[in-house]
Amino acid sequence: MVLHNDKRYWDDPINFNPARFEDPNVTHEAYFPFAGGAHTCLGKFFASYLFKNVIYKLVDNFEQITTDEDLKINPAPIPNPRKDVKIQVL
């Protein structure tokens, strides 16, 4: 809650504005949806599992997936790319 209400990262952080997450050019990496430590979201493991299954089913329909970019992963609290990776599907 503290990070999502920090004026250093967000314009008007007190008001609810889901559109603030739509801009792919925002790179301050202050979006932390599941928190961490003892107060982590109870549903994060289910969400991660569900997302992996959806991606698996999607990727399974393509014959080839390639990218020209290096993939750098943030390891915690949920492994995710440090930046968006553009892929080509065939």
Rosetta silent file (secondary structure, phi, psi, omega in degrees, C-alpha in Angstrom):
SEQUENCE: MVLHNDKRYWDDPINFNPARFEDPNVTHEAYFPFAGGAHTCLGKFFASYLFKNVIYKLVDNFEQITTDEDLKINPAPIPNPRKDVKIQVL
SCORE:     score description
SCORE:     0.000 S_00000001
   1 L     0.000  -35.754 -178.534    0.000    0.000    0.000 S_00000001
   2 L   -65.737  -45.555 -179.049    2.856    2.375    0.763 S_00000001
   3 H   -64.361  -40.961 -178.737    4.490    1.931   -2.643 S_00000001
   4 H   -74.069   -9.403  176.952    1.233    2.334   -4.550 S_00000001
   5 H  -114.104   17.342 -177.282    0.525    5.594   -2.700 S_00000001
   6 L   -85.284  122.236 -178.136    4.019    7.077   -3.071 S_00000001
   7 L   -67.774  -17.076  177.366    4.046   10.527   -4.704 S_00000001
   8 L   -69.051  -25.193 -175.620    7.556    9.896   -6.039 S_00000001
   9 L  -109.349  -26.425 -172.151    6.162    7.316   -8.468 S_00000001
  10 L  -125.193  140.753  169.033    2.542    8.253   -9.147 S_00000001
  11 L   -79.902  129.193  179.899    0.663   11.379  -10.152 S_00000001
  12 L    52.130   62.307 -172.591   -2.253   11.768   -7.745 S_00000001
  13 L   -69.436  -19.932 -176.257   -1.539    8.479   -5.898 S_00000001
  14 L   -74.619  -34.796 -178.723   -4.456    8.691   -3.469 S_00000001
  15 L   -80.316  141.367  178.403   -7.199    8.490   -6.125 S_00000001
  16 L   -71.083  121.026 -179.434   -8.053    5.145   -7.716 S_00000001
  17 L  -147.853   88.609 -179.085   -6.942    5.246  -11.358 S_00000001
  18 H   -64.854  -18.132  179.609   -6.367    1.868  -13.061 S_00000001
  19 H   -67.243  -16.967 -179.996   -5.409    3.685  -16.286 S_00000001
  20 H   -64.209  -18.023 -179.604   -2.053    4.569  -14.718 S_00000001
  21 H   -95.267    1.109 -175.924   -0.883    1.035  -15.507 S_00000001
  22 L   -80.850  -26.105 -175.254   -1.792    1.177  -19.207 S_00000001
  23 L   -76.460  112.151 -178.541    1.227    3.124  -20.475 S_00000001
  24 L   -70.688  -11.139 -179.382    3.900    0.596  -21.557 S_00000001
  25 L   -87.281   -4.270  177.434    6.562    3.335  -21.509 S_00000001
  26 L   -74.976  120.985 -173.617    6.382    3.777  -17.724 S_00000001
  27 L  -121.581   15.856 -177.869    9.615    2.243  -16.420 S_00000001
  28 L   -77.787   -4.345  174.166    9.802    3.217  -12.755 S_00000001
  29 L    53.381   39.412 -179.647    8.837   -0.376  -11.802 S_00000001
  30 L   -99.111   12.250  177.314    6.646    0.738   -8.908 S_00000001
  31 L   -93.317  115.987 -174.767    3.807   -1.657   -9.703 S_00000001
  32 L  -135.646   76.950 -165.894    3.901   -4.410   -7.096 S_00000001
  33 L   -69.346  -26.978 -173.601    0.470   -6.080   -7.181 S_00000001
  34 L  -106.761    2.933 -178.029    0.948   -9.039   -4.819 S_00000001
  35 L    59.170 -157.075 -178.088    3.139   -7.423   -2.123 S_00000001
  36 L  -167.598  175.197  178.848    5.639   -9.653   -0.407 S_00000001
  37 H    68.210 -145.681 -176.137    6.871  -11.145    2.818 S_00000001
  38 H   -67.891  -20.452 -176.179    4.407  -11.994    5.574 S_00000001
  39 H  -106.380   27.596 -178.823    1.679   -9.851    3.985 S_00000001
  40 L   -68.537  155.386 -179.077    1.788  -11.372    0.530 S_00000001
  41 L   -66.699  132.632  179.832   -1.421  -11.896   -1.416 S_00000001
  42 L   -67.170  -26.082 -177.352   -3.036  -15.259   -0.722 S_00000001
  43 L   -92.233    2.467 -174.689   -4.113  -15.591   -4.348 S_00000001
  44 H   -64.672  -34.578 -179.392   -0.732  -14.901   -5.963 S_00000001
  45 H   -71.778  -39.338  175.929    0.162  -18.564   -6.382 S_00000001
  46 H   -64.777  -43.226  178.948   -3.198  -19.360   -7.958 S_00000001
  47 H   -61.936  -42.431  178.884   -2.902  -16.312  -10.239 S_00000001
  48 H   -64.593  -43.611  178.605    0.609  -17.348  -11.259 S_00000001
  49 H   -62.802  -45.192 -179.854   -0.504  -20.930  -11.915 S_00000001
  50 H   -63.136  -44.529  179.277   -3.514  -19.793  -13.923 S_00000001
  51 H   -61.302  -44.167  179.524   -1.448  -17.358  -15.978 S_00000001
  52 H   -61.559  -38.733  179.141    1.152  -20.035  -16.791 S_00000001
  53 H   -68.869  -39.674  177.782   -1.565  -22.407  -17.972 S_00000001
  54 H   -63.627  -45.331  179.188   -3.188  -19.779  -20.175 S_00000001
  55 H   -63.581  -41.717  178.222    0.169  -18.903  -21.735 S_00000001
  56 H   -58.455  -46.674  179.826    0.979  -22.596  -22.257 S_00000001
  57 H   -64.287  -37.078  178.263   -2.305  -23.149  -24.103 S_00000001
  58 H   -67.583  -48.773 -177.012   -1.721  -20.033  -26.204 S_00000001
  59 H   -66.471  -31.082 -178.788    1.890  -20.876  -27.077 S_00000001
  60 L   -62.977  -18.372 -179.430    0.984  -24.467  -27.884 S_00000001
  61 L   -85.766   -8.116 -178.483   -0.956  -23.195  -30.930 S_00000001
  62 L  -105.414  146.413  179.840    2.098  -21.656  -32.622 S_00000001
  63 L   -80.858  -34.138 -177.105    4.770  -23.541  -34.523 S_00000001
  64 L  -147.544  135.686  175.989    7.626  -21.153  -33.777 S_00000001
  65 E  -128.314  125.670 -179.054    8.195  -18.287  -31.335 S_00000001
  66 E  -132.961  162.155  174.011   11.326  -16.147  -31.589 S_00000001
  67 L  -149.116  152.854  177.461   12.718  -12.926  -30.170 S_00000001
  68 L  -101.179    1.162 -174.551   15.738  -10.746  -30.851 S_00000001
  69 L  -103.366  152.678  172.703   15.928   -9.431  -27.287 S_00000001
  70 L   -78.272  141.081  179.906   17.740  -10.687  -24.206 S_00000001
  71 L  -101.076  116.632  176.997   15.415  -11.852  -21.452 S_00000001
  72 L  -112.723  128.863 -172.507   16.284  -10.534  -17.989 S_00000001
  73 E  -110.081  134.289  165.836   14.177  -11.857  -15.118 S_00000001
  74 E   -82.276  121.969 -172.781   13.346  -10.317  -11.737 S_00000001
  75 L   -77.186  -21.308 -173.420   13.470  -13.391   -9.481 S_00000001
  76 L  -142.919  156.561   -1.974   11.136  -12.289   -6.662 S_00000001
  77 L   -76.850  -25.246  173.065    8.458  -12.180   -5.410 S_00000001
  78 L  -124.807  125.071 -179.863    7.089  -13.692   -8.633 S_00000001
  79 L   -55.420  128.267  179.053    9.553  -14.292  -11.482 S_00000001
  80 E  -153.959  155.974  179.070    8.799  -11.808  -14.252 S_00000001
  81 E   -65.826  146.119  177.998   10.649  -10.038  -17.060 S_00000001
  82 L   -71.264  -25.956  175.423   12.310   -6.742  -16.139 S_00000001
  83 L  -146.382  163.113  179.385   10.877   -5.227  -19.304 S_00000001
  84 L   -62.757  142.252  179.347    8.400   -6.235  -21.967 S_00000001
  85 L  -115.485  122.723  177.345    9.772   -8.660  -24.556 S_00000001
  86 L   -85.055  131.615 -179.707    8.514   -8.453  -28.113 S_00000001
  87 L  -120.844  159.409  173.466    8.142  -11.835  -29.776 S_00000001
  88 E  -115.236  131.673  179.062    7.433  -13.043  -33.276 S_00000001
  89 E  -115.426  142.221  178.451    5.069  -15.977  -33.716 S_00000001
  90 L  -126.918    0.000    0.000    4.808  -18.203  -36.770 S_00000001
